[in-house]
Amino acid sequence: MFRAPTRPRPVLAAALLLATGCTTAAGHEVATPSPPMTASGPSAPAAAPVSKAERVVVDQAWAPFATVGGVELLHPSSRVERIGFHEASHDGARQLELLPTAVAPATLESRGRGTGSRTAADIVADPAVEIRAPVTGRVIRAGTYVLYCDHRDDYVVIAPDQHRGWEVKVLHIHGVQVGQGDRVTAGRTVIALRPTQLPFESQVDEVSAVQPAWPHVHVEVVDPTIPDRPSPGGGCP
């Protein structure tokens, strides 16, 4: 998902509970050079360094990337750079089983949360491409929350048809297009206009050598009958 060391875990947990090239045929990898950054004029500050590495993007037709308990998760974007699996903040988050069609998967270092190493997925995606539902089901809730007390972020929570009682949470999206009670279809229903570009470095950004980093969409599957352990501290000032 993301990492902001100066903010405690419970703030995000509470938000979750209230709760981003060129085109080829599907499955082909393309390399897109990072755009140059320049400064003009003799007194202009030096431009920020830009990686000379090429961004490798996979165009895929909403293929699945993971499964758990009969729930198949599709990539929420058609243009994906990589997927970083990590520990979810909610104890009810289920361990995801990686599928061969997952785009450039990597398991990130532990965050010390005590949950499974693949209980959440950060899908790094084209910032200009729409976000579609990763599962078929009904929207339980959707809207906006404040991430780490400072940053506006949108979310959608879906009750998947494949496993009644579970929740599929989609975070770090912008311009939500669905609301409570709406039916969504995996890989077809647009749930947001694009991913949210977070204003700080996330853990998944450390895996990529290409700058500037693309945004990511966070996806996790939660069994809400499993209570989340309270943690000391937290709260917004």
Protein Blocks (a to p, Z undefined) as FASTA:
>chain_A
ZZcfkbcfklmmmmmmmggcddddehiacdddddddddedjkbccdddddfbdcddddde
hiafbdeehiacddfbfbdfbdcddddfbfkbccddddfklghiaddddehlopafklbc
cddddfkbccddfbdcddfbgcdddeehlaccdddddddfklghiacddehiehiabdeh
iacdehkaccbfbdcddfbdcfklmmpccdcdddddddddddfkbccdddeeejjZZ
